[in-house]
């Protein structure tokens, strides 16, 4: 299982939000590139970038920060990016820059035709981010809860050809209250494509609980506030995940 550090970009800085609130942002690093290097040095095997301004503007905003991170990474590990991606031209531009996976969130739910086109145009490069509360999908920066059942929608997107699903329990994101392992496992069991857990990762107990459901298809977890405030050590967490996978005969995360 991959422990994937998140670098959330707001106004060119690396921040963390509580429950998606832009006004409740903590700045962790003025240099996103330096932050990326820190996670690389600690053994990260993939990075998760979010253009927060872009997500609210509906178009890319933090291009400079994204480019600076890609220069530091220099193709050594995959980088996935979401936030404000609403058209095929934007996807193509990001992939040309060196982004490995593009994450489509609200647009996937609101304009499924766009997602379908993206999967056809860029197979293997499209991840869908599904945010949910009590099993129902949320959109527009979590401000609206839809009537869509998260499993039904994920299965539909799997048929489109998405590479994986990032599943966030929005009641827990940024709150350090623990991953909703049960809901994540339930989604993974309903799909053939990988599920990446997100929202609420707190400590090594969460890592252990997620490793226990890795065989069901939970292949990674986004690490945010916990690795920034030190309640979870990235290197130790990845080592524990690797140890668990080896003992379970699953193969280490890569």
Backbone as CSV, one residue per row, in Angstrom:
resi,resn,N_x,N_y,N_z,CA_x,CA_y,CA_z,C_x,C_y,C_z
1,UNK,0.833,-1.198,0.000,0.000,0.000,0.000,0.871,1.252,0.000
2,UNK,0.465,2.217,-0.813,1.215,3.461,-0.885,0.704,4.469,0.136
3,UNK,1.618,5.096,0.845,1.288,6.239,1.686,1.625,7.471,0.847
4,UNK,0.618,8.221,0.431,0.794,9.276,-0.576,0.661,10.654,0.070
5,UNK,1.769,11.375,0.227,1.684,12.712,0.827,0.898,13.680,-0.052
6,UNK,0.057,14.468,0.596,-0.711,15.488,-0.109,-0.010,16.835,-0.009
7,UNK,0.059,17.528,-1.132,0.528,18.908,-1.143,-0.625,19.744,-1.683
8,UNK,-1.317,20.425,-0.773,-2.460,21.249,-1.146,-1.974,22.669,-1.402
9,UNK,-2.281,23.190,-2.580,-1.746,24.476,-3.024,-2.799,25.577,-2.935
10,UNK,-2.468,26.628,-2.197,-3.342,27.804,-2.093,-2.465,29.035,-2.141
11,UNK,-2.726,29.892,-3.121,-1.953,31.137,-3.278,-0.452,30.868,-3.346
12,UNK,-0.080,29.756,-4.028,1.330,29.435,-4.210,2.012,28.828,-3.009
13,UNK,1.249,28.560,-1.948,1.827,27.977,-0.731,1.262,26.585,-0.490
14,UNK,1.966,25.818,0.338,1.508,24.493,0.748,0.702,24.634,2.033
15,UNK,-0.584,24.273,1.984,-1.467,24.471,3.134,-2.232,23.181,3.445
16,UNK,-2.917,23.188,4.568,-3.915,22.159,4.862,-5.198,22.866,5.262
17,UNK,-6.331,22.318,4.812,-7.633,22.863,5.181,-8.303,21.941,6.192
18,UNK,-9.235,22.500,6.944,-10.107,21.671,7.775,-11.454,21.580,7.078
19,UNK,-11.861,20.362,6.767,-13.145,20.073,6.130,-13.400,20.925,4.887
20,UNK,-12.327,21.166,4.111,-12.480,21.836,2.828,-12.754,23.324,2.889
21,UNK,-12.602,23.931,4.065,-12.895,25.361,4.201,-11.669,26.189,3.842
22,UNK,-11.776,26.983,2.765,-10.640,27.790,2.314,-10.208,28.792,3.376
23,UNK,-11.176,29.272,4.166,-10.828,30.268,5.188,-10.188,29.631,6.424
24,UNK,-10.181,28.294,6.477,-9.582,27.596,7.617,-8.327,26.863,7.146
25,UNK,-7.373,27.630,6.602,-6.154,27.051,6.038,-4.966,27.302,6.957
26,UNK,-4.142,26.269,7.127,-2.883,26.389,7.853,-1.750,26.308,6.842
27,UNK,-0.892,27.323,6.807,0.254,27.296,5.882,1.363,26.459,6.508
28,UNK,1.793,25.408,5.791,2.862,24.553,6.297,4.199,24.836,5.630
29,UNK,4.156,25.373,4.418,5.413,25.679,3.746,5.160,26.730,2.668
30,UNK,5.976,27.775,2.669,5.852,28.802,1.636,6.361,28.300,0.284
31,UNK,7.144,27.217,0.306,7.707,26.659,-0.921,7.198,25.239,-1.150
32,UNK,6.199,25.051,-2.005,5.717,23.704,-2.306,6.818,22.797,-2.846
33,UNK,7.770,23.368,-3.599,8.866,22.551,-4.138,9.726,21.989,-3.010
34,UNK,10.018,22.832,-2.012,10.799,22.364,-0.861,10.037,21.283,-0.101
35,UNK,8.711,21.450,-0.010,7.896,20.444,0.670,7.933,19.116,-0.083
36,UNK,7.874,19.198,-1.408,7.948,17.986,-2.229,9.274,17.266,-2.006
37,UNK,10.350,18.037,-1.914,11.665,17.435,-1.680,11.705,16.735,-0.323
38,UNK,11.081,17.351,0.665,11.022,16.740,1.999,10.367,15.364,1.933
39,UNK,9.231,15.284,1.248,8.524,13.994,1.161,9.300,12.987,0.321
40,UNK,9.951,13.456,-0.736,10.807,12.567,-1.528,11.922,11.988,-0.666
41,UNK,12.556,12.857,0.122,13.667,12.430,0.983,13.211,11.426,2.035
42,UNK,11.921,11.501,2.403,11.393,10.584,3.414,10.828,9.302,2.796
43,UNK,10.998,9.173,1.476,10.643,7.904,0.847,9.304,7.839,0.149
44,UNK,8.697,8.983,-0.120,7.410,8.969,-0.835,7.566,8.320,-2.208
45,UNK,6.580,7.513,-2.595,6.603,6.851,-3.903,5.569,7.418,-4.869
46,UNK,4.791,8.372,-4.380,3.840,9.101,-5.218,3.461,10.368,-4.453
47,UNK,3.151,11.436,-5.182,2.672,12.673,-4.557,1.270,12.994,-5.055
48,UNK,0.498,13.602,-4.158,-0.882,13.986,-4.447,-0.985,15.504,-4.344
49,UNK,-1.188,16.171,-5.474,-1.286,17.629,-5.487,-2.734,18.061,-5.698
50,UNK,-3.121,19.117,-4.983,-4.448,19.697,-5.177,-4.305,21.202,-5.356
51,UNK,-4.809,21.690,-6.485,-4.864,23.128,-6.730,-6.170,23.634,-6.112
52,UNK,-6.081,24.073,-4.852,-7.292,24.468,-4.134,-7.953,25.693,-4.767
53,UNK,-7.152,26.684,-5.120,-7.723,27.847,-5.805,-8.390,27.419,-7.104
54,UNK,-7.731,26.490,-7.811,-8.266,25.993,-9.068,-9.603,25.290,-8.900
55,UNK,-9.721,24.527,-7.809,-10.968,23.806,-7.552,-12.136,24.773,-7.398
56,UNK,-11.875,25.913,-6.763,-12.947,26.890,-6.556,-13.149,27.772,-7.779
57,UNK,-12.075,28.011,-8.551,-12.169,28.872,-9.734,-12.668,28.106,-10.963
58,UNK,-12.526,26.759,-10.922,-12.925,25.956,-12.081,-11.913,25.968,-13.195
59,UNK,-10.695,26.400,-12.878,-9.602,26.400,-13.856,-8.286,26.413,-13.081
60,UNK,-7.184,25.944,-13.684,-5.898,25.908,-12.980,-5.462,27.303,-12.529
61,UNK,-4.942,27.383,-11.302,-4.484,28.659,-10.755,-3.019,28.582,-10.300
62,UNK,-2.639,27.441,-9.711,-1.305,27.324,-9.110,-0.291,26.642,-10.026
63,UNK,-0.302,27.019,-11.299,0.592,26.399,-12.276,2.066,26.513,-11.900
64,UNK,2.462,27.682,-11.406,3.875,27.894,-11.052,4.338,26.915,-9.996
65,UNK,3.499,26.720,-8.981,3.838,25.790,-7.900,3.899,24.352,-8.410
66,UNK,2.957,23.997,-9.288,2.938,22.639,-9.865,4.221,22.387,-10.653
67,UNK,4.602,23.351,-11.481,5.822,23.201,-12.280,7.059,23.065,-11.396
68,UNK,7.113,23.842,-10.311,8.282,23.789,-9.420,8.395,22.430,-8.740
69,UNK,7.250,21.837,-8.406,7.244,20.499,-7.791,7.715,19.452,-8.801
70,UNK,7.228,19.543,-10.033,7.617,18.586,-11.066,9.120,18.669,-11.365
71,UNK,9.676,19.858,-11.270,11.125,20.004,-11.475,11.905,19.274,-10.388
72,UNK,11.422,19.364,-9.143,12.075,18.680,-8.023,11.949,17.159,-8.172
73,UNK,10.739,16.711,-8.523,10.482,15.270,-8.662,11.276,14.685,-9.832
74,UNK,11.323,15.424,-10.938,12.140,15.053,-12.100,11.854,13.632,-12.591
75,UNK,10.570,13.263,-12.579,10.169,11.970,-13.134,10.490,10.754,-12.291
76,UNK,10.988,10.965,-11.061,11.393,9.812,-10.231,10.212,9.034,-9.668
77,UNK,9.144,9.747,-9.370,7.938,9.079,-8.863,6.720,9.684,-9.560
78,UNK,5.591,8.960,-9.592,4.382,9.522,-10.192,3.834,10.681,-9.356
79,UNK,3.238,11.638,-10.035,2.560,12.750,-9.379,1.140,12.816,-9.906
80,UNK,0.175,12.861,-8.989,-1.224,13.000,-9.385,-1.721,14.378,-8.957
81,UNK,-2.628,14.945,-9.760,-3.054,16.326,-9.539,-4.538,16.499,-9.792
82,UNK,-5.199,17.203,-8.884,-6.596,17.558,-9.057,-6.831,19.017,-8.712
83,UNK,-8.013,19.507,-9.091,-8.398,20.876,-8.771,-8.572,21.739,-10.002
84,UNK,-9.818,22.000,-10.369,-10.098,22.903,-11.475,-9.923,22.323,-12.860
85,UNK,-9.950,21.006,-12.969,-9.749,20.366,-14.280,-11.111,20.106,-14.908
86,UNK,-11.412,20.899,-15.930,-12.757,20.874,-16.512,-12.776,20.622,-18.017
87,UNK,-11.607,20.465,-18.641,-11.608,20.240,-20.091,-10.400,19.399,-20.509
88,UNK,-10.500,18.832,-21.709,-9.470,17.919,-22.213,-8.140,18.634,-22.461
89,UNK,-8.203,19.895,-22.866,-6.967,20.647,-23.114,-6.133,20.777,-21.845
90,UNK,-6.802,21.020,-20.718,-6.099,21.135,-19.434,-5.434,19.814,-19.067
91,UNK,-6.160,18.717,-19.278,-5.590,17.392,-18.991,-4.339,17.153,-19.837
92,UNK,-4.461,17.430,-21.120,-3.331,17.203,-22.036,-2.115,18.035,-21.621
93,UNK,-2.371,19.284,-21.229,-1.275,20.175,-20.838,-0.570,19.649,-19.583
94,UNK,-1.351,19.193,-18.619,-0.759,18.664,-17.389,0.043,17.388,-17.657
95,UNK,-0.494,16.507,-18.476,0.228,15.265,-18.791,1.525,15.575,-19.534
96,UNK,1.477,16.569,-20.416,2.690,16.985,-21.136,3.736,17.568,-20.184
97,UNK,3.266,18.221,-19.123,4.183,18.802,-18.127,4.909,17.719,-17.324
98,UNK,4.284,16.545,-17.222,4.887,15.469,-16.441,4.009,14.910,-15.340
99,UNK,2.774,15.398,-15.242,1.819,14.814,-14.305,1.454,13.410,-14.801
100,UNK,1.435,12.433,-13.891,1.133,11.045,-14.274,-0.363,10.754,-14.307
101,UNK,-1.078,11.299,-13.314,-2.516,11.050,-13.206,-3.238,12.360,-12.935
102,UNK,-4.325,12.566,-13.650,-5.158,13.745,-13.443,-6.420,13.303,-12.699
103,UNK,-6.761,14.058,-11.653,-7.914,13.713,-10.814,-9.088,14.610,-11.169
104,UNK,-10.203,13.992,-11.513,-11.423,14.726,-11.828,-12.429,14.477,-10.706
105,UNK,-12.951,15.549,-10.142,-13.867,15.428,-9.012,-15.279,15.834,-9.368
106,UNK,-15.643,17.061,-9.007,-16.993,17.565,-9.253,-17.413,17.415,-10.714
107,UNK,-16.503,17.693,-11.630,-16.841,17.619,-13.057,-17.252,16.212,-13.477
108,UNK,-16.703,15.198,-12.812,-17.070,13.813,-13.138,-18.537,13.555,-12.818
109,UNK,-18.989,14.141,-11.725,-20.374,13.931,-11.280,-21.338,14.790,-12.096
110,UNK,-20.942,16.038,-12.330,-21.847,16.981,-13.008,-21.877,16.813,-14.523
111,UNK,-20.720,16.465,-15.103,-20.648,16.301,-16.565,-19.969,14.978,-16.900
112,UNK,-20.704,13.866,-16.683,-20.107,12.546,-16.907,-19.626,12.349,-18.343
113,UNK,-20.206,13.083,-19.285,-19.748,12.981,-20.668,-18.300,13.423,-20.812
114,UNK,-17.915,14.451,-20.046,-16.529,14.927,-20.043,-15.598,13.842,-19.506
115,UNK,-16.007,13.194,-18.425,-15.191,12.119,-17.855,-15.033,10.982,-18.864
116,UNK,-16.114,10.635,-19.521,-16.082,9.554,-20.512,-15.090,9.889,-21.625
117,UNK,-15.155,11.136,-22.105,-14.235,11.582,-23.154,-12.787,11.551,-22.668
118,UNK,-12.580,11.971,-21.414,-11.226,12.010,-20.847,-10.636,10.604,-20.753
119,UNK,-11.454,9.647,-20.325,-10.982,8.254,-20.212,-10.631,7.680,-21.584
120,UNK,-11.399,8.062,-22.589,-11.119,7.589,-23.948,-9.861,8.235,-24.518
121,UNK,-9.685,9.520,-24.242,-8.561,10.265,-24.808,-7.244,9.967,-24.100
122,UNK,-7.324,9.726,-22.778,-6.101,9.543,-21.985,-6.216,8.295,-21.093
123,UNK,-6.345,7.117,-21.710,-6.542,5.895,-20.921,-5.379,5.651,-19.960
124,UNK,-5.736,5.239,-18.740,-4.717,4.945,-17.728,-4.228,6.150,-16.959
125,UNK,-4.725,7.348,-17.305,-4.247,8.566,-16.654,-5.322,9.309,-15.864
126,UNK,-6.541,8.777,-15.843,-7.646,9.508,-15.218,-8.074,8.824,-13.910
127,UNK,-8.012,9.590,-12.846,-8.498,9.153,-11.531,-9.722,9.989,-11.192
128,UNK,-10.727,9.376,-10.591,-11.885,10.151,-10.123,-11.816,10.295,-8.609
129,UNK,-12.018,11.519,-8.153,-12.111,11.781,-6.726,-13.570,11.841,-6.320
130,UNK,-14.002,10.893,-5.507,-15.379,10.892,-5.012,-15.380,11.239,-3.531
131,UNK,-16.063,12.327,-3.218,-16.202,12.760,-1.835,-17.612,12.407,-1.390
132,UNK,-17.728,11.807,-0.216,-19.055,11.366,0.196,-19.285,11.577,1.689
133,UNK,-20.529,11.721,2.021,-20.956,11.795,3.422,-22.165,10.881,3.566
134,UNK,-22.076,9.951,4.498,-23.153,8.980,4.719,-23.545,8.259,3.423
135,UNK,-22.507,7.957,2.587,-22.741,7.169,1.389,-23.239,7.943,0.183
136,UNK,-23.476,9.255,0.352,-23.938,10.087,-0.755,-22.813,11.013,-1.221
137,UNK,-22.725,11.200,-2.537,-21.632,11.972,-3.134,-21.849,13.476,-2.939
138,UNK,-20.753,14.174,-2.593,-20.788,15.632,-2.438,-20.027,16.280,-3.585
139,UNK,-20.453,17.475,-3.975,-19.788,18.217,-5.054,-19.591,19.674,-4.643
140,UNK,-18.915,20.421,-5.519,-18.712,21.865,-5.320,-18.036,22.181,-3.992
141,UNK,-16.831,21.593,-3.821,-16.102,21.875,-2.586,-16.857,21.424,-1.354
142,UNK,-17.601,20.339,-1.508,-18.358,19.696,-0.433,-19.563,20.491,0.027
143,UNK,-19.900,21.567,-0.720,-21.004,22.425,-0.272,-22.376,21.827,-0.594
144,UNK,-22.409,20.841,-1.513,-23.695,20.245,-1.889,-23.613,18.729,-1.812
145,UNK,-24.565,18.129,-1.131,-24.675,16.670,-1.090,-25.701,16.263,-2.152
146,UNK,-25.294,15.403,-3.065,-26.192,14.966,-4.139,-26.983,13.737,-3.696
147,UNK,-27.865,13.284,-4.563,-28.617,12.059,-4.274,-27.907,10.820,-4.781
148,UNK,-26.704,11.004,-5.363,-25.986,9.870,-5.949,-25.387,8.963,-4.874
149,UNK,-25.632,7.678,-5.006,-24.979,6.694,-4.129,-23.541,6.502,-4.597
150,UNK,-22.596,6.550,-3.669,-21.181,6.535,-4.045,-20.777,5.248,-4.757
151,UNK,-21.316,4.116,-4.347,-20.948,2.845,-4.989,-21.513,2.770,-6.398
152,UNK,-22.771,3.175,-6.573,-23.380,3.157,-7.910,-22.591,4.022,-8.885
153,UNK,-22.217,5.210,-8.433,-21.497,6.136,-9.294,-20.096,5.613,-9.612
154,UNK,-19.433,5.054,-8.606,-18.083,4.516,-8.815,-18.099,3.379,-9.827
155,UNK,-19.102,2.526,-9.756,-19.212,1.422,-10.714,-19.438,1.941,-12.137
156,UNK,-20.215,2.990,-12.252,-20.448,3.617,-13.562,-19.131,4.153,-14.130
157,UNK,-18.365,4.826,-13.280,-17.097,5.403,-13.728,-16.059,4.320,-14.032
158,UNK,-16.128,3.218,-13.301,-15.254,2.078,-13.593,-15.510,1.584,-15.017
159,UNK,-16.773,1.542,-15.399,-17.129,1.122,-16.760,-16.583,2.093,-17.800
160,UNK,-16.459,3.363,-17.439,-15.898,4.366,-18.355,-14.415,4.105,-18.614
161,UNK,-13.735,3.482,-17.620,-12.315,3.206,-17.777,-11.393,4.039,-16.905
162,UNK,-11.920,4.560,-15.777,-11.032,5.321,-14.893,-9.986,4.393,-14.274
163,UNK,-8.817,4.959,-13.973,-7.699,4.153,-13.478,-7.917,3.727,-12.028
164,UNK,-8.461,4.619,-11.216,-8.727,4.320,-9.813,-9.680,5.373,-9.253
165,UNK,-10.117,5.145,-8.022,-11.005,6.074,-7.317,-10.321,6.535,-6.030
166,UNK,-10.312,7.841,-5.815,-9.904,8.360,-4.506,-11.180,8.633,-3.725
167,UNK,-11.317,7.964,-2.601,-12.554,8.071,-1.818,-12.293,8.854,-0.535
168,UNK,-12.994,9.966,-0.387,-12.843,10.807,0.801,-14.132,10.844,1.599
169,UNK,-14.022,10.518,2.876,-15.141,10.717,3.791,-15.036,12.154,4.287
170,UNK,-15.923,13.028,3.791,-15.741,14.456,4.066,-16.087,14.855,5.492
171,UNK,-16.711,13.942,6.216,-16.954,14.248,7.630,-15.683,14.182,8.453
172,UNK,-14.639,13.583,7.881,-13.418,13.349,8.653,-12.204,14.089,8.132
173,UNK,-12.258,14.615,6.911,-11.060,15.181,6.283,-10.476,16.340,7.074
174,UNK,-9.175,16.262,7.311,-8.477,17.334,8.013,-8.765,17.417,9.488
175,UNK,-9.535,16.454,9.996,-9.946,16.518,11.402,-9.178,15.557,12.302
176,UNK,-8.318,14.725,11.700,-7.543,13.740,12.472,-8.439,12.861,13.336
177,UNK,-9.540,12.386,12.745,-10.467,11.541,13.496,-10.442,10.095,13.033
178,UNK,-9.481,9.745,12.186,-9.372,8.361,11.731,-10.082,8.142,10.407
179,UNK,-9.487,7.297,9.588,-10.061,6.948,8.280,-11.350,6.147,8.473
180,UNK,-12.320,6.348,7.593,-13.521,5.517,7.606,-13.198,4.240,6.821
181,UNK,-12.551,3.303,7.507,-12.058,2.088,6.849,-13.221,1.233,6.333
182,UNK,-14.272,1.150,7.111,-15.411,0.301,6.736,-16.030,0.750,5.413
183,UNK,-16.272,2.056,5.273,-16.874,2.573,4.041,-15.914,2.436,2.860
184,UNK,-14.620,2.630,3.106,-13.614,2.506,2.049,-13.526,1.061,1.568
185,UNK,-13.527,0.132,2.509,-13.480,-1.293,2.170,-14.720,-1.715,1.373
186,UNK,-15.867,-1.223,1.795,-17.126,-1.567,1.127,-17.099,-1.111,-0.336
187,UNK,-16.565,0.080,-0.566,-16.458,0.590,-1.940,-15.480,-0.258,-2.751
188,UNK,-14.324,-0.551,-2.156,-13.299,-1.328,-2.862,-13.821,-2.713,-3.246
189,UNK,-14.594,-3.318,-2.357,-15.138,-4.656,-2.634,-16.122,-4.643,-3.801
190,UNK,-16.730,-3.480,-4.059,-17.729,-3.365,-5.133,-17.093,-3.055,-6.487
191,UNK,-15.764,-2.821,-6.487,-15.066,-2.416,-7.708,-13.936,-3.379,-8.051
192,UNK,-13.507,-3.330,-9.306,-12.321,-4.086,-9.717,-11.094,-3.186,-9.776
193,UNK,-11.311,-1.879,-9.927,-10.195,-0.918,-9.978,-9.772,-0.544,-8.546
194,UNK,-8.544,-0.054,-8.392,-8.053,0.289,-7.055,-8.822,1.458,-6.424
195,UNK,-8.868,1.439,-5.104,-9.424,2.549,-4.329,-8.315,3.114,-3.441
196,UNK,-8.179,4.428,-3.464,-7.225,5.129,-2.602,-8.029,5.824,-1.510
197,UNK,-7.694,5.540,-0.267,-8.418,6.114,0.868,-7.959,7.550,1.116
198,UNK,-8.871,8.367,1.627,-8.535,9.758,1.913,-9.463,10.297,2.984
199,UNK,-8.938,11.214,3.780,-9.787,11.879,4.762,-9.663,11.308,6.156
200,UNK,-8.924,11.993,7.011,-8.891,11.635,8.424,-7.746,10.765,8.887
201,UNK,-6.773,10.439,7.996,-5.633,9.627,8.417,-4.947,10.284,9.611
202,UNK,-4.766,9.507,10.676,-4.297,10.091,11.936,-3.001,9.488,12.441
203,UNK,-2.923,8.164,12.460,-1.772,7.531,13.114,-1.529,6.130,12.543
204,UNK,-0.600,5.425,13.163,-0.224,4.104,12.679,-1.367,3.093,12.776
205,UNK,-2.283,3.317,13.705,-3.434,2.407,13.818,-4.275,2.447,12.541
206,UNK,-4.392,3.634,11.942,-5.120,3.748,10.668,-4.402,2.987,9.559
207,UNK,-3.067,3.095,9.548,-2.275,2.381,8.541,-2.501,0.874,8.672
208,UNK,-2.446,0.389,9.888,-2.649,-1.040,10.147,-4.043,-1.484,9.700
209,UNK,-5.052,-0.663,10.014,-6.437,-1.005,9.654,-6.619,-1.029,8.141
210,UNK,-5.970,-0.095,7.447,-6.069,-0.065,5.985,-5.320,-1.232,5.344
211,UNK,-4.157,-1.551,5.899,-3.395,-2.693,5.378,-4.212,-3.975,5.455
212,UNK,-5.037,-4.063,6.478,-5.850,-5.264,6.669,-6.896,-5.432,5.571
213,UNK,-7.227,-4.335,4.859,-8.214,-4.434,3.777,-7.577,-4.208,2.407
214,UNK,-6.241,-4.221,2.372,-5.552,-4.004,1.092,-5.940,-5.056,0.066
215,UNK,-6.125,-6.288,0.505,-6.475,-7.382,-0.404,-7.832,-7.153,-1.078
216,UNK,-8.662,-6.293,-0.484,-9.965,-5.972,-1.087,-9.849,-4.911,-2.173
217,UNK,-8.639,-4.343,-2.315,-8.447,-3.360,-3.380,-8.147,-1.950,-2.923
218,UNK,-7.892,-1.776,-1.613,-7.488,-0.456,-1.107,-5.968,-0.373,-1.240
219,UNK,-5.499,0.317,-2.264,-4.075,0.237,-2.626,-3.234,1.415,-2.143
220,UNK,-3.887,2.427,-1.573,-3.126,3.586,-1.112,-3.952,4.438,-0.186
221,UNK,-3.283,5.405,0.449,-3.977,6.358,1.318,-3.295,7.716,1.193
222,UNK,-4.113,8.759,1.107,-3.592,10.121,1.060,-3.267,10.561,2.481
223,UNK,-2.042,11.017,2.681,-1.619,11.482,4.009,-1.519,13.005,3.993
224,UNK,-2.252,13.637,4.891,-2.252,15.093,4.939,-1.759,15.636,6.258
225,UNK,-2.691,16.171,7.032,-2.333,16.873,8.268,-1.463,16.030,9.203
226,UNK,-1.735,14.742,9.275,-1.002,13.889,10.224,0.505,13.894,9.983
227,UNK,0.924,13.874,8.702,2.377,13.872,8.432,2.961,15.280,8.507
228,UNK,2.101,16.281,8.437,2.587,17.660,8.556,2.784,18.059,10.013
229,UNK,1.884,17.598,10.876,2.038,17.991,12.292,2.836,16.977,13.107
230,UNK,3.259,15.886,12.437,4.157,14.940,13.089,3.496,13.810,13.843
231,UNK,2.168,13.722,13.785,1.522,12.614,14.500,1.693,11.290,13.763
232,UNK,2.144,11.361,12.504,2.471,10.153,11.742,3.757,10.403,10.975
233,UNK,4.684,9.453,11.049,5.956,9.553,10.331,5.814,8.844,8.994
234,UNK,6.023,9.579,7.909,5.808,9.027,6.569,6.661,7.791,6.315
235,UNK,7.961,7.878,6.600,8.859,6.759,6.355,8.475,5.520,7.141
236,UNK,8.133,5.734,8.418,7.743,4.607,9.275,6.426,3.995,8.801
237,UNK,5.507,4.851,8.364,4.211,4.364,7.896,4.369,3.513,6.638
238,UNK,5.215,3.977,5.705,5.432,3.205,4.471,6.144,1.892,4.773
239,UNK,7.086,1.938,5.700,7.803,0.709,6.084,6.838,-0.309,6.696
240,UNK,5.913,0.175,7.520,4.924,-0.710,8.134,3.998,-1.303,7.073
241,UNK,3.586,-0.464,6.106,2.721,-0.953,5.030,3.439,-2.009,4.192
242,UNK,4.728,-1.776,3.930,5.517,-2.739,3.160,5.655,-4.062,3.906
243,UNK,5.895,-3.955,5.210,6.052,-5.164,6.032,4.757,-5.980,6.016
244,UNK,3.657,-5.304,6.177,2.363,-5.974,6.198,2.090,-6.662,4.855
245,UNK,2.369,-5.936,3.763,2.131,-6.492,2.426,2.985,-7.723,2.178
246,UNK,4.224,-7.646,2.626,5.147,-8.778,2.431,4.654,-10.012,3.186
247,UNK,4.209,-9.801,4.425,3.715,-10.921,5.246,2.422,-11.502,4.662
248,UNK,1.635,-10.612,4.028,0.359,-11.065,3.453,0.525,-11.588,2.036
249,UNK,1.779,-11.483,1.513,2.052,-11.958,0.171,1.453,-11.093,-0.916
250,UNK,1.283,-9.786,-0.597,0.660,-8.885,-1.557,1.675,-8.132,-2.414
251,UNK,2.946,-8.145,-1.992,3.942,-7.333,-2.707,3.919,-5.926,-2.166
252,UNK,5.077,-5.325,-1.993,5.162,-3.985,-1.418,4.551,-2.962,-2.364
253,UNK,4.071,-1.852,-1.763,3.533,-0.766,-2.575,4.605,-0.217,-3.506
254,UNK,4.186,0.232,-4.674,5.172,0.725,-5.638,4.624,1.919,-6.388
